[in-house]
Amino acid sequence: MRNLAIVDLGSNSARMAVSRLHANGTAQEIKRVKEDTRLSEGMGTAHVLQPAAIERTIKALLNFRRLYEKMPNTDVIGITTAAVRMAQNQTEFLNQVKQEVGLDLRVLSGDDEAYYDYLGVANSLVIHDCLILDTGGASCELILVKNGRKQQLISIPFGAVTLSEQFGLDDLVPSASLFRAQMFLRNRLADIWWLSEAVHFPIILLGGANRTLARINRRRQQKLKVEDIHGYRLKTETVFHTFLDLLSRSKKGRQEISGMEYDRADIIVGGMLPLVTLLQMLDSDRVIFSESGVREGIISEHLNQIGRFGR
């Protein structure tokens, strides 16, 4: 019996999930850890990873290594997404990770990331007609699903961190800043012709900002298992009320909201803005949360390859 550790280096946080692979072709997660790294912080329009962000990230990856090295029979897959994908100093960063951590990171293309999101969702939720939205720190992935099958997918190069930095959404949000951000998003989303086919479809949500939205509302609804968000649903009206509450508060005020991660309070408005904009554009009446995404999609692919080629 072997374990599979997936180290997922995102634009805002680094995560590691370790799964036990069973002979019957299934996987059971046995450990999950996360560290806030904010790798995309300060990249700006030059798209250069900054020294402080790199240092935080290397430290997190070394912590992960100490954990998976203690687990026998563990294979490790390292992936990274938008921040490194866009970085002008990508090669230097990947070489530094290899040298200091001993980990080869696979840089997922935007289409790869969206495809694995689809696999992760499709293998864990019953889906028919929907739009999948994964909001990351520096990108958003959108997947159109009809009759349970992927029809279209795209990755767009903005997310919670980059929107917050570009439009000044980190503290109290001036109305002019919010309007500029909304206009930017609507113009970019209007270029995706196939979004018109998702009108009235529910939106399935992935990503840190969306998980925070779920936790805040589960707290308010006094749910016993706040972190148990897989399959959790919210009406669009509730999403809008939550967004208005966040907009009315300063960064400090957001940090006091039950269910809010302290280090996410400055990017939560930017992180929720793509969702709010899509809900308005598509007139969707509800959202559904998924805990399965890229990592679970890669596990599914890995298990299929094991089954096809043998161990």
N, C-alpha and C positions, 0 to 999 in steps of 0.2 A: 504493500500500500504506500502510495506516494502523496506528498503534499505539493500544492502549487501556490507560491506567493506571487501576487501581482502588486508591484510597486507602481502607483499611478501618480505621476508628478503633474499636477494641474497648475493653472495660473495663479490660483489663490491659496491652495492647500495641497499638501502631499498626503497620500493615503496608501496604506498597505492592507490587503486582504489575503489571508491564508486559508486555503480550502483543502480539505482531505478528499482525494479522488478515490472513488470506490470502483470495484471491478465491474459493477453493473452499469457503469457509464454515468453515474451521478456524482455530484460534488456537495460537500457539506462545509460551510464556512466555520472555521474554528477560532479565528482571531481576526480582529479588525482594529487598526489604529490610524490616527490622523494627527497631523501637525500643521499649524498655520504657518505658511512660508511666504505668501504674497510675492511670488516670484516675478509677477508682471509689474510690480510697483515701480513707478518711475521710468518705465520704458519709453514713454512719450512717442512722438511721431518718428523718432529715429529708430525705434524698435531695438534698443540695446539693453540687454539684461544688466542690472546694476550690481556692483560689488556686494553691497549689504544684503540684497535679496539672494544672491548666489551663496553667500556665506550661510544664511539661514537655511537654505535648501540643502546644502551639503551636510550641515549638521543633522537635519531631519533624516536624510538618507542614511547617514552613519548609524543613527539610532535604530532605523529599520533593519539595517544589516545585522546589528547585534542581536536582534530578535530572531530573524530567520536563520542565522547561523547556529542557533541553539536547537533548531528543529531538524531532526534527522530526515533523510530522504525527501528533501524539499528542493524543487526546481523553482527558479526565480525568473519572472518576466518583468522587465521594466519598460514602462511606456510614458510618454510625455506628450503634451497637447499644445494649445494655442500659443502660449508665451514663447516656448522654445521653437515652435514651428515658424513664428514670425521673426525671431531674433536674428539680428545681423551678426551677432557673435555666437551663433548656434554651435558651430564646430568647436570653438574654444571651450564652450561650456560642456559639451558632451565629452570632450577629451578630459576635462577636469574631473567630471563625475567618474569616468572610467579609471583615472589615475588614483583619485582619493577614496573612492568607494568600491571600485572593482565591479561596477555595474554598467552594462551596455543598455542604453536607453533607446528604444525604438520611437522615433518621432512619427506620431500618427498624422496623416493628412486629415484635412477637414472632413472629407468624404468617409475616410476610415472611421473617424470618431463618430460620425452620424450613423454609420452602418452598425457599429458595435452597440451604440445606444439602442437601435432598433432591435437587434438580436436579444439584448438584455431584457427589454420590455416585453417582446413577443413571447419569450420563454417563461415569463413569470406572471403576466396578466392576460386575461382574455380581452383581446382588442378586436374591434371591427373597423369602424370609420373614426379616425381621430387624427390629431396633429400632435406629434411628440416635440417637446421643447426642452433642451438641455442648456441651461444658462450657466456658463462658467465664468472665470475671472476675466478672460480676454476674448472669448468667442461664444457664440450661440449656435447650436445645431438644431435644425428643423427637419422633421421627417413626416411626410404625408403618408398616411396609411388608409387604404380602402379595402374592405372585405378581409381585413386581417393581414394584408400584404403591403409591403413597402412599394410606393409608387414614385416618390420623388424625395430627394434629400439635398441638404445644403448646409454649409458652415459659413457663418458670417462673422467678420473679425471685430466684434465688440462684445463686451461682457460687463460684469458687475464692477470690476476694478477700473477698466479703461473708460467706461461711461462716467463713473463717479469722478475720475480725475479730469476728464476732458470737459465736463460741464459743471464742475463744482457742486456735486450732490452729496458731499460728505457730512456736512453739518446742517444747519437750518438752510433750506433750499429756497432761494429767491424765485419768484414766479417767472421771471425772464429766463433764468437758467433751466427751469423745468420745461418751459415752452420750447426753448432751443433744442433740448434733448429729445422731446417728443417729436418735433418736426424732423430732426435728424433720423430718428428711428422710423417714422412713417414713410419718409422718402426712401430709405434703404429697403424696407419691407415691401413697399409698393413695386419695387423692381423684380420681386419674386412672383412671376406670373401665375404659378400654380397654387399660390395661397388662396386664390379665389375659389378653388375647389374644396377648401376646408371651411367654408362659411357654415356656421352653426355646429361644427364638429366640437366635441370636448377636447381639451388640451391635456395631454399627459406630461407631467412635470418631473424633470431631473435637475440636479445641480444644487449647490449649497444655498443660494438665495431662496430657491423654492422649498428646500427642506426647512429653512428657517420659517417661512410662511406657514408651513404645516405645523411646526412645533408651537408657534405662537397661538394658533387657533385651537390646537389640541389642549393647550394649557387653559385657554379661555373657556373651552367646553368641559373642562375638568375631566379629561380622559385619563384613565389610570396609567396607560403605557404611552407616555408622550412621544417616545422615539419610534413607536410602532406606526409608521406612516404609510407603509406599502398598501396601496389600494384605497387609501383615505381620500375622501371627496370633499370639495368645498363648492358652494355656489359662487358664481361670479360676483354677486352683490357683496358677499363676505370678503372676497379678495379686494374689492374696491374700498370697502370700509377699513380694512387693515392698512391698505396703502395710504389712505387719507390720514389715518392715525400716525403712521410713520412720518408723513410729510409735515405734520403739525408739530413735530418734536425736533429738538436739537440732537446731535450725536449722543450727548450724555443722557437725554431723555429716552432715546431709543435703547440705550444700554440697560435701562431700568425695566424694560418690558420683559415679562416672564416668557421664556422660550427663546429669547434673543441671545446669540453668542456675542460675548463682549467685543471680540475682535472683528465682528461683522457689521457692527452698527454704522460704520462710516460708508459701507458699500451696499447696504440693503436697499436703499432707494434706487440706485443704479441697477442693482440686481433684479429688482421686481419690475422695472420699467418695460423691458421687452415683453413680459407677460401681460402687463396691463394694456400695453399698446395693441397686442394681438387680440386680446379679449374684446377690445373696442372695435377693431377692424373686422373681426370674424363674427361678432355677435354670438360668441359661445356662451352657454349658460352654466358651465361647470368645468372644474379642473379635477384631475385625478393624479395622485402622487405615486411615483415608483421609486423604490430603493434599488432597483436593478437597472444597470446602465452599461457603460463601457466595460468595466471589469467583468461583469457577469457575461457580457457578450463574448469577451475573449476566452473566458472559461468554457463557454459552450463550444466555441470553435476548437479549442484545445482538446476537449473530450471527443469531439467528432473526429479529429485527426488521430487520436489514440485508437479509436474504434476502427478507423479505416486502415491504418498502417500497423497496428499492433503496438505493444509496449516495447 
